[in-house]
Amino acid sequence: MSSSPVDIEKKASHSGENIVTEEDVVPTGDGGHMHRSLKGRQVSMIAIAGTLGTGLFLGSGKALANGGPVGALLGYLLVGVLVGLMMYSLGEMMVWDPSAGGFIEFSSRYVDPAMGFAMGWQFWFQAVMTTPVEIVAASIVISFWDHAENHKALYIAVILIGIILVNLAGVKYFGEFEFVFAFIKIIAVIGLIIACLVIDLGGAPDRDRRGFRFWREEPFNNHFFQVEPPSKARFLGFWAVLTQAAFSYGGMEGLAMICLEAANPRVSMRTAVRAIFYRIVLLYVFAILLIGMCLKRSDQRLLQANQEDSGTAAESPFVIIITNAGIKVLPHIINAVVLTSAFSSANEFLYSSSRSLFMLAQEGKAPRILAKVTKNGVPVFALAVCALFALLGFLACGKQGANDAFNWLANITTLGSMITWCGIAVAHIRWYRGMRVQGLSRDELPFKSWTQPYGAWVVLISFSIIIFFNGYTTFMSDPFDWRSFLSDYINIPFFVILYIGWKFVKRTKFVSLVEMDCSTHYVEDSVVYSKY
């Protein structure tokens, strides 16, 4: 097979040795290899497509009900800043070494091979569980138009087949698909923000100028779980928003899975890390701000929708705002946007889970057959395994199964995201210390954030605290909600068992700062071109 510039990368160590081969990019042993076909515009939009979804269109209503308008805004702003710091930590390492296997390899190289094993399987579990979450979300969104329960299995099957076909088509077509859907999401969110602003200023048919009325009436939730005194209820309601915000921002770290298939990765990753933080966080923060201005926390439609967990556009705070304002057509449009968002997110997480499994197989941490790649660059066996787990979406076909399955799986994936973020912070802290010990200056970094090294420490400490208190509401339930407790904490023993088990079996050692590989795998992006 002839090689194109997109598929070949020139690796240069600091000693000046240069080698150019396809196998240097991703050796597979089966005649296939990963293709660097993703353009810069696609890389940024793919990351956005995976993050901007049901967490905003549906979950933001729950955040408003739990925390109030000010509590929801502060919660999303705080978690957004923390996730931004995490992305800058990851971005520094990715741009320094775009040829590495993302944070899975960084954890092995800078911390402990057992850490890389645990991080890889943890992220795979998180991503592979998020796929059915989004499939379930898409199926129950369709029930806004079709109330027949016996049709749900058909819709799930169609969605599942659709995302499998997109992933099988190859990364070039996957990138274009996600680019279009991400563009639709961004336009939709901007349109909804403008609509909310018009409604807030009294431009809707009801002519009600809301302003900051709801902020003054009840800025926080004074009655969260009927806790007394109100100051305690306000704090606990705000804390509940943090978990919901983490679910909304989850998947942003999946940008690292794209690195091996990005053309000119050094440039595209640097641009994507900067762009994704500002685009996502600003869109979320502005949306939450206007939702809190236009919708009262104690609105009966909002409370009823979140109590029933309908999962359709009826649960969306945007639909409730528009309905209250007397606008009749937009709910159907919003529901269509939510449907495309869920489909796009499911597609992205199937991609991320298959690539993480591929990377694990590349490092010998998963069966080698999962590293086999087709001629169009698809890790087909890894994709097949991940698609099997997506069948969990059919749990929604049971009695009250859709909402229960969505909530249970969403809790698991949220905790998984936060554990992954902590692991990325640990890898960055170790990498930073290793560079200092080896006399490498941060001025050598092609991408350097002014927030480091303190940003990584803030991420590690903050998310560790949030993880520890993640399931506090289960202790407030009477009787004790053991199902929620299990979904709120199951990832922690899962991660610990993975780490200790691999360390015991392989007798791995903590990587020495002196021996840490901080200076090799340098990639010259000047020789990596895109044909498009």
C-alpha positions in Angstrom: 0.0 0.0 0.0 1.4 3.4 -0.9 1.8 5.9 1.9 0.3 9.4 2.0 1.7 12.3 3.9 -1.4 12.2 6.1 -0.5 8.7 7.3 3.1 9.3 8.0 4.7 11.2 10.8 8.3 12.1 11.3 9.5 11.3 14.8 12.6 13.1 16.0 14.3 12.6 19.4 16.4 15.5 20.9 19.4 13.7 19.6 18.4 14.7 16.1 17.7 11.2 14.7 14.8 11.1 12.2 12.8 8.1 11.1 9.9 8.2 8.7 7.6 5.1 8.6 3.9 4.3 8.7 4.6 1.9 11.5 5.9 4.7 13.7 2.5 6.2 13.9 0.5 3.1 15.0 1.9 -0.3 14.2 -0.9 -2.9 14.0 0.7 -6.0 12.5 -2.2 -6.6 10.1 -1.4 -4.4 7.2 -3.7 -1.6 8.4 -2.9 1.5 10.3 -4.5 4.6 11.7 -5.1 7.4 9.3 -4.3 11.0 10.1 -7.4 12.2 8.3 -8.9 14.6 10.8 -8.6 18.2 9.9 -8.1 20.9 12.4 -11.7 22.2 12.2 -13.0 18.6 12.7 -10.8 18.0 15.8 -12.2 21.0 17.6 -15.8 20.3 16.6 -15.6 16.6 17.5 -14.6 17.5 21.0 -17.5 19.9 21.2 -20.0 17.4 19.7 -19.2 14.9 22.5 -19.7 17.4 25.3 -22.5 19.6 24.1 -25.6 17.4 24.5 -28.3 16.2 26.8 -26.4 17.5 29.8 -27.3 21.0 28.7 -30.6 20.5 26.9 -32.1 18.3 29.6 -29.9 18.2 32.7 -29.7 22.0 33.2 -33.3 21.9 34.3 -32.4 19.6 37.2 -29.5 21.8 38.1 -31.8 24.8 38.3 -34.3 22.9 40.4 -31.6 21.7 42.8 -29.5 24.8 43.2 -31.6 27.8 42.1 -30.6 30.3 39.4 -27.5 31.5 41.3 -26.5 28.1 42.6 -26.8 26.5 39.2 -24.7 29.3 37.6 -22.0 29.1 40.2 -21.9 25.3 40.0 -21.5 25.2 36.2 -19.0 28.1 36.3 -16.9 26.4 39.0 -16.8 23.0 37.4 -16.2 24.6 34.0 -13.1 26.3 35.3 -11.9 23.1 36.9 -12.5 21.2 33.7 -10.7 23.9 31.8 -7.7 23.6 34.1 -7.8 19.8 33.5 -7.8 20.3 29.7 -4.9 22.7 29.9 -3.0 20.0 31.8 -3.9 17.4 29.2 -3.2 19.8 26.4 0.4 20.5 27.5 1.2 16.8 27.5 -0.6 16.1 24.2 1.0 18.9 22.3 4.4 18.0 23.7 3.9 14.4 22.5 1.1 14.0 20.0 2.3 10.5 19.0 1.5 9.1 22.5 -1.6 7.2 23.3 -3.2 10.0 25.2 -3.5 10.1 28.9 -3.5 6.3 29.0 0.2 6.3 27.9 1.0 9.4 29.9 -0.2 7.7 33.1 2.0 4.7 32.3 5.0 6.8 31.4 4.9 9.4 34.1 3.3 7.6 37.0 3.2 3.8 36.9 2.3 1.2 34.2 -0.4 0.0 36.6 -1.8 3.5 36.6 -2.0 3.5 32.8 -3.8 0.2 33.0 -6.3 1.5 35.5 -6.8 4.8 33.7 -7.3 3.1 30.3 -9.9 0.6 31.5 -11.6 3.2 33.7 -12.0 5.6 30.7 -13.1 2.7 28.5 -15.7 1.8 31.0 -16.8 5.4 31.3 -17.1 5.9 27.5 -18.6 2.5 26.8 -21.3 3.1 29.4 -22.0 6.6 28.2 -22.9 5.2 24.7 -26.1 3.4 25.9 -26.9 6.5 28.1 -27.1 8.7 25.0 -28.9 5.9 23.0 -31.5 5.7 25.8 -31.8 9.5 25.9 -32.3 9.6 22.1 -35.0 6.9 22.3 -37.0 8.5 25.0 -36.7 11.9 23.3 -38.5 10.3 20.4 -41.4 9.5 22.7 -42.3 13.2 22.5 -43.8 12.4 19.2 -44.5 8.6 19.5 -45.9 7.4 22.8 -46.1 3.8 21.9 -43.8 1.9 24.3 -43.5 -1.1 22.0 -41.7 1.0 19.4 -38.9 1.9 21.7 -36.8 -1.2 20.9 -37.0 -0.3 17.2 -35.8 3.2 17.7 -32.9 2.0 19.8 -31.9 -0.6 17.2 -32.0 2.1 14.4 -29.8 4.5 16.5 -27.4 1.7 17.4 -27.0 0.6 13.7 -26.6 4.2 12.7 -23.7 5.0 15.0 -22.0 1.6 14.2 -22.2 2.4 10.4 -20.7 5.9 10.9 -17.8 4.5 12.9 -17.2 1.7 10.4 -17.0 4.2 7.5 -13.6 5.5 8.8 -12.3 8.5 10.6 -12.6 10.8 7.6 -16.3 10.4 7.3 -16.8 10.2 11.1 -15.1 13.6 11.3 -17.3 15.2 8.7 -20.4 13.7 10.4 -19.5 15.1 13.8 -18.5 18.4 12.3 -22.0 18.9 10.8 -23.8 17.8 14.0 -21.5 19.9 16.2 -22.3 22.9 14.0 -26.0 22.2 14.4 -25.6 22.0 18.2 -23.7 25.3 18.4 -26.2 27.1 16.2 -29.1 25.7 18.3 -27.6 26.7 21.6 -26.8 30.2 20.3 -30.4 30.5 19.0 -31.8 29.4 22.3 -29.6 31.8 24.2 -30.9 34.7 21.9 -34.5 33.4 22.4 -34.1 33.4 26.1 -32.7 36.9 26.1 -35.6 38.2 24.0 -38.1 36.5 26.4 -36.3 37.9 29.4 -36.5 41.4 28.1 -40.2 41.1 27.4 -40.1 40.5 23.6 -42.2 37.3 23.8 -46.0 37.1 23.2 -46.7 37.3 27.0 -44.9 40.7 27.2 -43.5 39.8 30.6 -40.2 41.6 31.3 -38.5 39.2 33.8 -35.1 40.7 34.2 -33.5 39.3 37.3 -36.8 38.8 39.1 -36.2 35.1 39.9 -32.7 35.8 41.1 -34.1 38.2 43.7 -37.0 35.9 44.7 -35.1 32.7 45.3 -31.4 32.7 44.2 -30.7 29.4 45.9 -32.9 26.4 46.8 -34.0 26.9 50.4 -35.9 23.7 50.6 -33.5 21.1 49.2 -34.5 17.7 50.6 -36.5 19.7 53.2 -33.2 20.3 55.1 -33.1 22.8 57.9 -31.8 25.4 58.4 -32.2 27.0 54.9 -28.5 27.9 54.8 -27.6 24.2 54.9 -30.3 23.4 52.2 -28.8 26.1 50.0 -25.3 24.7 50.3 -26.4 21.1 49.7 -28.5 22.2 46.7 -25.4 24.0 45.2 -23.3 20.8 45.8 -25.8 18.7 43.9 -25.3 21.1 40.9 -21.6 20.2 40.9 -22.3 16.6 40.0 -24.9 17.5 37.4 -22.3 20.0 35.8 -19.7 17.2 35.8 -22.1 15.0 33.8 -22.6 17.9 31.4 -18.9 18.5 30.8 -18.0 14.8 30.7 -16.3 13.6 27.6 -14.2 16.7 27.0 -11.1 14.7 27.8 -12.0 12.4 24.9 -10.1 14.8 22.7 -7.0 12.8 23.6 -8.4 9.8 21.8 -8.4 11.8 18.5 -4.7 12.6 18.7 -3.5 9.6 16.7 -5.8 10.3 13.8 -5.4 14.1 13.6 -3.5 15.6 10.7 -0.8 18.0 12.0 -1.7 17.1 15.6 0.6 19.6 17.3 -1.2 22.5 15.7 -4.7 21.0 15.8 -4.5 19.9 19.4 -3.2 23.2 20.6 -6.0 25.0 18.8 -8.6 22.5 20.0 -7.7 22.7 23.7 -8.0 26.5 23.7 -11.1 26.6 21.6 -13.1 23.8 23.4 -12.6 25.4 26.8 -13.9 28.8 25.8 -16.6 27.6 23.5 -18.1 25.0 25.8 -17.7 26.8 29.1 -19.0 30.1 27.7 -22.0 28.4 26.0 -22.9 26.5 29.1 -22.5 29.5 31.4 -24.5 31.9 29.2 -27.2 29.3 28.8 -27.4 28.6 32.5 -27.4 32.3 33.3 -30.4 33.0 30.9 -32.3 29.8 32.0 -32.1 31.1 35.6 -33.3 34.6 34.5 -36.3 33.2 32.5 -37.5 30.3 34.6 -38.3 30.2 38.3 -36.7 27.4 40.3 -40.0 26.3 41.7 -41.9 26.4 38.4 -44.4 23.5 38.6 -43.6 22.3 35.1 -39.9 22.2 35.9 -40.4 20.3 39.2 -42.9 17.9 37.6 -40.6 17.2 34.6 -37.6 16.5 36.8 -39.7 14.4 39.2 -40.9 12.2 36.4 -37.6 12.3 34.5 -39.5 12.2 31.2 -36.3 12.5 29.2 -38.2 14.3 26.4 -38.1 17.9 25.4 -40.9 18.4 27.9 -38.1 18.2 30.6 -35.9 20.8 28.9 -35.9 24.1 30.7 -35.8 25.8 27.2 -39.1 24.2 26.3 -40.7 25.2 29.6 -39.4 28.8 29.1 -40.7 29.0 25.6 -44.1 27.4 26.5 -44.5 29.8 29.4 -43.9 32.7 27.1 -46.7 31.6 24.7 -44.6 30.4 21.8 -46.0 27.1 20.3 -43.7 25.9 17.5 -40.3 25.8 19.0 -40.7 22.8 21.4 -40.8 20.4 18.4 -37.6 22.1 17.0 -35.8 21.8 20.3 -36.8 18.2 20.6 -35.3 17.5 17.2 -32.1 19.2 18.3 -32.0 17.2 21.5 -32.4 14.0 19.4 -29.5 14.9 17.1 -27.4 15.8 20.1 -28.0 12.5 21.8 -27.3 10.6 18.5 -24.1 12.6 17.9 -22.9 12.1 21.5 -23.6 8.3 21.3 -21.6 8.2 18.1 -18.7 10.1 19.6 -18.5 7.9 22.8 -18.6 4.7 20.7 -15.6 6.2 18.8 -13.8 7.1 22.1 -14.4 3.8 23.7 -13.2 1.8 20.7 -10.0 4.0 20.4 -9.2 3.6 24.1 -9.6 -0.2 23.8 -7.3 -0.1 20.8 -4.7 1.9 22.7 -4.9 -0.5 25.6 -4.3 -3.4 23.2 -1.4 -1.5 21.6 0.3 -1.3 25.1 -0.3 -5.0 25.9 -3.0 -4.1 28.5 -5.8 -5.8 26.5 -6.0 -8.7 24.0 -3.8 -8.0 21.0 -6.5 -8.8 18.6 -8.2 -5.6 19.6 -5.3 -3.7 18.1 -6.0 -4.9 14.6 -7.1 -2.2 12.2 -8.8 -2.3 8.8 -7.3 -0.7 5.7 -9.5 2.4 6.2 -8.1 2.8 9.8 -10.9 1.3 11.9 -10.1 -0.9 14.9 -12.9 -3.2 13.9 -12.6 -5.7 16.8 -12.4 -3.0 19.4 -15.4 -1.4 17.8 -17.3 -4.7 17.8 -16.7 -5.2 21.6 -17.8 -1.6 22.4 -20.9 -2.0 20.2 -21.9 -5.1 22.2 -22.0 -3.0 25.4 -24.1 -0.4 23.6 -26.8 -3.1 23.6 -27.4 -2.1 27.2 -29.6 0.6 25.7 -32.3 -2.1 25.3 -32.7 -2.0 29.1 -34.9 1.0 28.4 -37.5 -1.4 27.0 -38.6 -2.7 30.3 -41.3 -1.2 32.6 -40.0 2.2 33.7 -36.7 1.0 32.4 -35.8 4.0 30.2 -35.5 6.6 33.0 -34.1 4.2 35.6 -31.4 3.0 33.1 -30.6 6.5 32.0 -30.2 7.8 35.6 -28.2 4.8 36.8 -25.8 4.8 33.9 -25.5 8.6 34.0 -24.3 8.4 37.7 -21.7 5.8 36.8 -20.3 7.8 33.8 -20.2 11.0 35.8 -18.1 9.5 38.5 -15.9 7.9 35.9 -15.3 11.3 34.3 -14.2 12.8 37.6 -11.8 9.9 38.3 -10.3 10.3 34.8 -9.8 14.0 35.4 -8.0 13.3 38.7 -5.8 10.8 36.9 -4.9 13.3 34.2 -3.9 15.8 36.9 -1.7 13.2 38.6 0.1 12.5 35.4 0.7 16.2 34.7 2.0 16.7 38.2 4.5 13.9 37.8 5.5 15.0 34.3 6.1 18.5 35.6 8.3 17.3 38.4 10.2 14.9 36.1 11.0 17.7 33.7 12.3 19.8 36.6 14.5 17.0 37.9 15.9 16.3 34.3 16.6 20.0 33.8 14.0 20.6 31.1 12.5 24.1 30.9 8.9 24.7 30.4 10.0 27.3 27.9 10.6 24.3 25.6 7.0 23.4 25.6 5.2 24.2 22.3 2.0 24.8 24.3 2.3 26.3 27.8 -0.5 27.3 30.2 0.1 30.0 32.7 -2.1 28.1 35.2 0.4 25.3 35.7 1.6 23.6 37.8 -0.9 24.9 40.3 -3.9 24.2 38.0 -3.3 20.4 38.1 -3.2 20.5 41.9 -6.4 22.4 42.0 -8.1 19.9 39.7 -6.8 16.9 41.7 -7.9 18.3 45.1 -11.2 19.7 44.0 -12.5 16.7 42.1 -11.3 14.3 44.9 -13.5 16.2 47.3 -16.5 16.2 44.9 -16.0 12.4 44.3 -15.9 11.7 48.0 -19.2 13.5 48.7 -20.7 12.5 45.3 -23.4 10.3 46.8 -24.4 12.3 49.9 -28.0 12.4 49.0 -28.3 8.6 49.3 -27.7 9.0 53.1 -30.5 11.5 53.3 -33.0 9.1 51.8 -35.4 7.0 54.0 -35.1 4.1 53.4 -31.5 4.1 52.3 -31.2 4.1 48.5 -28.6 1.4 47.9 -29.0 1.4 44.1 -28.0 5.1 43.9 -25.2 4.5 46.4 -23.8 1.8 44.2 -23.9 3.8 41.1 -22.5 6.8 42.9 -19.4 5.0 44.1 -18.9 1.7 42.2 -16.1 3.2 40.0 -13.8 3.8 43.0 -13.3 0.2 44.0 -13.3 -0.7 40.3 -10.3 1.7 39.7 -8.5 0.5 42.8 -8.9 -3.2 41.9 -7.6 -2.5 38.4 -4.5 -0.6 39.7 -3.6 -3.1 42.5 -4.4 -6.1 40.4 -2.1 -5.1 37.5 0.6 -3.9 39.9 0.5 -7.3 41.6 0.4 -9.4 38.4 3.1 -7.4 36.5 5.2 -6.3 39.5 5.2 -2.7 38.1 7.1 0.0 39.8 6.5 3.7 40.4 8.3 5.6 37.6 11.4 7.4 38.9 11.6 11.1 38.2 15.2 10.7 37.0 14.4 7.8 34.6 11.0 9.2 33.4 10.8 9.5 29.6 10.2 13.3 29.3 12.2 14.1 26.3 11.6 11.5 23.6 8.8 11.0 21.1 9.1 14.6 19.9 7.0 15.0 16.8 7.8 17.6 14.0 4.4 18.7 12.8 5.9 20.4 9.8 6.0 17.1 7.9 2.4 16.1 8.7 0.0 17.4 6.1 -3.7 17.3 5.4 -4.9 16.6 1.9 -8.2 18.4 2.6 
